[in-house]
Amino acid sequence: MTERPSGGSILARGRRIPENVRAVSVVSLVNDLASELAYPVVPLFLTITLGAPASVVGLIEGIAEGAAVGLGALSGWISDRAGRRRVPWIGAGYTLTAVARGLVAAAAGWGLVLVGRLLDRVGKAARTAPRDALIRDSSDPALVGASFGFHRALDTIGASIGPLLAVALLATGASLRAILVISVVPGLLAVLLVRRVREAPARSVAVPRAHGAPRFGRGFWLVVLSASVFSLGNSSNAFLLLRASDLGLSATLVILAYALYNIVYATLAWPFGSLSDRLPRPLVIGGGLVVYLAVYLGLARATSSAVVWPLFALYGVYVAATDGVFKAWLADHVEGDDAGTAYGIYAGAVGLSLLVASVLGGVLWTRISPDATFYAGVLATIAALPLVALAAVRSRSSR
C-alpha cells in the first residue's frame, strides 16, 4: 500500500501537483464545458424537439456506453504495450468527441443522435484509461488522491460553466439545436490544448511476471468489483434530468439544477481527493455511496419539484466523494508500468455495468414507472456497500 502523507494543507499540497496533471486538467475543463453545455440539452432535444420517448433515451445511452466498453479496456492496454504513449490516445479521443457533437447538432431524427453519442463514447473510451494512467504516472504516489481530485475539480468547473451558459443562451431565445451547435466550438479548442500535455516518465518498479502479464492482486479486483456492482444501478444522469422535468421543472430550471450539481461537485472533488490521501479511500467512497442512496431514494419518492434542488446538490457530494477517489484507490493496487491496462479493465468493467443500468433504467421508466429506475439504483448500492466495507477493513488492517 502507498504511504499516506502526514500533514500539509490542501492548497500547500496542491502546489505540488505536477504541471502535466495541470495541463491535462485544463483540457478536461474546456472539453467538459462543451460536454455539459450539450449534455443536459440532449435528453430534452430528443424528447421535445425530436419527439422520442424516454425508452429511446435509455436505449441511446445504453448502446453508446456498451459500444465503448471494449475500446475502454483495450486503449489502456495498447498504450502500455506501445511504450506507455498516452498522449496520442488522449488527442484522438477528444477529436472524436468534438466531431460527435457536430453530428448530434445536425440530427433530424434520433438515429443520428445515436451515431453521435456512439462516437462521443468511443472518444471518451479511447482517452480515459490512458489519461488516468498519465495522471497516476505523473504524480507522487503519496499525492495521487489529490491529483485525481484536482483533475476532477477542474473538469467539473467546466461542467459547471456549460449548463449556466446553456441557460443564458435559452434566455436569449436560442433553440436547443442552436445550443448543440455552439457546443462544438469549445470542443475543438480542447483538441488544440492537448498539445500542452506531455508523456509521463514510467514508474520503474520490478514486478515478477508470468509471460509478461500484468500483476493485479485481490485488492485491485475488489476495487473493480465494488465499482461494477454499484454501477449496475447507476443509470445515466439523463434520467436525473428527465426526473426533474417530470416533477415540473422547466427546461431552464432543469439545466440550472444540473449546474448546481456540477458546482457542488467541482467545489468538493479536490478536498475529498486530498482527504482520501489521509484516510482509507474506501471510507471516503462508502460515505459517498450512502449519500447516493439517500438521493436515489429521494428521487424515487419525490412528489414535488422543490426536492430537486437539495437532491441534485447532494448528488454532487456523492460524485465528488467517489469519482476521482475510486481511481486513486485503483492506483494503490497497481504496481509497475501497467497503469493503462489497469484503468482499461476498470473502465471496461464499469462501462459494461453502466450499459446494463442505462438500458434497464429506460425499460423500468417506460414499462413500470420513473420511481422504479431509482429504486434499482438503491438496490445496487446496498449490494455494493458490503464490498466497500470489506475493503475499508482490509485497508485499516494493513496500515
N, C-alpha and C positions, 0 to 999 in steps of 0.2 A: 504494500500500500504506500501511496505517496505521503511523505511527511507534510503535515499541515503547518502553516505559519502561526507563530505565537502572538503576534502583535502588529500594530500599524493600522492607521485609519484606511477607510475605503479609498479616499482621494489620494492618500500617500501611495497606496499600493497601485492605484490607477496610473500614476506617473510611471510605473514600471512596466506597464503593458507595452509590448513591442510595437514598433512602427508598422510592421506588416499586419498585425491584428487591427491596428487603427485604419490602415488603408482598405483592407477588405471590409471593415465595418462601415466605412463611408460608402463603398459601393453598395452594400446592402441597404443602407439608409436611402439612397437615391432610388434604387430598384423598388424598395418597398413603398416609397412614396407613390410610385407608379402603380404598383400592385394593389395597394389599398385605396387608391383613387378609383380603381376599376372594380375591385372585389365586392364591396357592398352594393355596387350598382348592378353586377351581373345577374344575381337571382331576381332582382326587380325588373331588369331588362328582359329576362327570359319570361317571367310570368305576366308582366304588364305590357311591354312593347310587343313581344313575340307571341304571347298568349299560351305559353307552355304550362302544363300542370306541375305541381310540386314533385310528383314522382319523376318527372324528367330532370328536375334539378338534382335529385339524388342519383339518378342514373348517370348523368353527365359527370358529377363529382366522383362517383364510384369508378366509372370506366377510366376517367383521367388518372385517378390515383393508382388503379390497378395496372394500367399500361406503363406507369413509371416504376413499378416495383422492381422488375428485373434490372432495368438500367441503373436504378439507385444502388443496387447491390454490386453491379458489375463495374460502374465507373470508379469506385474506390479501389477495387481490386486491380483494375488495369493501371490506375495511377500509381499504385505501389510497384507493380511489375515494370512499369515504364520509367524507371529511375526516380520514382516519387515526384513526378512532374504533375503538379496540381493546377497551375495557372491556365493551361490550355483548356482544361475541362471547365474551369470557372468561367472563362471568357465565352466558350461555346454555349454554356448553359444560359447565361444572361442574354446572349444574342437570340437564341431560340425563344426565350420568353418575350423579348421585345417584338419579334415577328408575330407571335401568338396574339398579342394584344391588338395588333392591326387586324387580324382575321376576325376576332370577336367583334370589333367595332364595325366591320363591314357586313356582318351576318344579317341575312334577311329571314332566316329560319334557324331553329335550334340545332340543326345538323352542323352548320359551320361553327356555332358556338362550341359544340362538342370537339370539333377538329382543333379549334383554338385552345381549348382547355387541355386537350391531349398534348399539344405541342408545348404549352406552358409547363405542364407537369413533367414532361420529358426534359425540358430545360432545367427545371428545378432538381430533378433526379440526377442529371449529369453533373451538376455543380456542387450539390450539397455535401456528399461524402468527401470529395477532395477538398472542399473549403473547410469543413470541420477538421479534417486531418491537418490542413495547413495551420489552422488556429492552434491545435494541440501541439504540433511540432515547433511552432514559433514561440511558444510560451514556456516560462519557468514552470516545472511540474507543481510547485507549491502555490502557484497563482492561476492554475488552469481554470478554476471556477470563476475567478474574477475576469479572465479573458473571455470566456464564453458569455458571462453576464454582460460585459461591456459590449460585445458584438450584438447580443440580443437587444440591449438598450438602444444602441444607435439604429439597428434595424427597425425597431419599433417606434423610434422618433419619426422616422419616415412614414411608418404605418399610421402614426397619429396625424401627421400633416395631410396625408392623402384623403381620408374621409372629410376633414374640415374643408379642404379645397373643393371636394365634390359638393358639399353643402353650399359653399359660396357660389359655385357655378350654377347649382339649381336655383339659388336665389336670384341670379341674373336672368333666369329663364332658359338656361341651357337644357337640352334634351338629354336623356340617359345615353343615347348613342353618341352625342357630342362629347360627353364626359369620357366615354371609352376611347374616342379618337384622341383627345388631349392626353390621355394616359400613356400614349405611345412615346411622347417626347422625352420625359424623364427616364423612361426605359432605355432609350438609345444613349442618353448621357451616361447611364450606369455602365453600358458596354465600353464606352470610351475610358471611364475611370479605372477599369480593370488593368490598364497599362501601368498603374502605380503599384500594383501588387507584385511581389517577388516570391520566388520559391524559397521555402524554409530549409535550413540545414536539417539533415536527418538526425534522429536520436540514435547514437551508437550504443546499443545495448546487446551484449552477447546473449542470445537465447537459443537453447538447444531445439533443433527441429528435426522432424522426420520428413525427408524428401522435400525440404523447403517449405513445408506447410506452416501457416501462421499458428502461433500458440495462444490459445484462448482458454482460460480456466473457468471454473464453476462460477466465479464472481461475474465474469463477463456475460455468461449465458443467463445469469439471474437478472442482470440489468435488462437484457434483450427481452426475456420472458415477462418481466414486470411491465415494461412499456407496451409490449404487444398485447397482453391480456387487457390492460386498461384501454388501449386504442380500439379494441373490438366494440366498445360502446361509445367511443369519442367521434361521433359523426361530424360531418363538415360544418364549419362555422356558418355556412349558408343557412342552416336550419335555425340558428340563433336569430339571424336576420329575418327569416320568414316568420318565426315565432313572435318577434317584436311587432312585425306588420300585422300578424294575425290578432294580436292583442289590441290593435287600434292605433299604433303609431303611424304617422305619415312617412312617406319616403325620406323626407328631410330629417325627421326625428329618428328614424331607424339608423341613418348614417351617422347622426350625432351620437347616438347611443354606442355605436360601434367605435367612434372616435374616442369616447370616454374609456371604453375597454382598453384601447391601444395606449392612451395616455397613462393609465394606471400601470399597465404592463411595462411601458418604457421607463417609468419612474422607479419601479421596483426590481427590474431584471438584474441590474448591476449589483445592488445591495444583496439580493438573495444569492446571486452567484458568488459574491465575496463571502457571504455567511457560510456557504457550503464548503469553503476552503478551511473553515474553522470548526465546523460541526460535521458529523457524519452526513453525507449527502442524502442518504435515504430518509433521514429525519425531516430535512427540508422538503423533499419530494412528497413524503407522506402527508405533511401539513397541507401542501398544495392540493393533493388529491381529496382531502377532507373538504376543502373549500369548494372544489369542483362538484363534489357530491351534494353540497348544500345548494349550489347554483342550479344544478340539473333538477333537483327536487323542487326548487322554487319555480323553475320554468314549467315543469310538468303540472304543477298545481295552480299556476297563476290564473287569475281571472280579471286582472286589471293591468293596464299599461303602466301604471305607476311603479310596479315592481321591476320593470325592465331596467331602470337606471341603476339601482343598487346591485342588482344581479349581474349586469354587464360589468360594473366596476369590480365586483368580487371575481368575476371571470378573469379579469386582468391580473388579479392577485394570484390565482391558480396558475396561469400560464407563466408568470414571472418566476414562480417557485419551482417549476418543473422543466420548462423547455430547455434552457441552457444548462440547468443542473443535471438533467439526465445525460447530456453529452459530456459534461465534466465527470460524472460518475463513471461513464464508459471509459474515459481516458485513464481512470485509476486502475483499470484492469487490462490495459493494452501495453505490452512490452515490445521493445524493439521498434522496427520500422513498418509495422503492419497497420498503422492507424487508418489508412484509406480503406483497407479490407474490413476493418472493424466497424467503421462508420457506414460502410456499404451494407454490411449484414444488418446493422441496426436499422438503416433507412429502409431496406427491403422488407424486413420483418414487420416494422411498424406500418409501412406503406400497405402491406397486404392486409393488416388488421383494419386500417382506415378504409380500404376498399370495401371490406365487409360491412363496416359501420355505416358508410355513406349509402350504400345500396339498401341495407336493412332500414336505415333511417327514413329513406324515401318511401319504402314499401309500408312501414309502420305508420308513417304520417298519412299516406293516402288511404290505406285499407282499414286502419283502425282509428287512430286519432293522433294529433300532434303530441299529446301527452306521452303516448307510447314510445315515441322516438327518444324522449328524455329519460323515461324510466329504463330503457335499455342501457343508457349511459350510467345510470345509477347502479344497475346490477353488475356491469363490467368493472366499475370502480370498487365495489365491495369485494369482487373476486381478486382484484389486483392488490388491495391493501395488505393482506397477509404476506404476500411475496415481498413487498417493500419493508414490512415489519421484520421479516426474517433477515433481510439484507442489513437492516439497521442493527440488529443483534450481532450479526457477523462482523460488521464494521466496528462496533464498540469493543467486542472481544479481541479484535486484532490490534487495537490501539495501545 
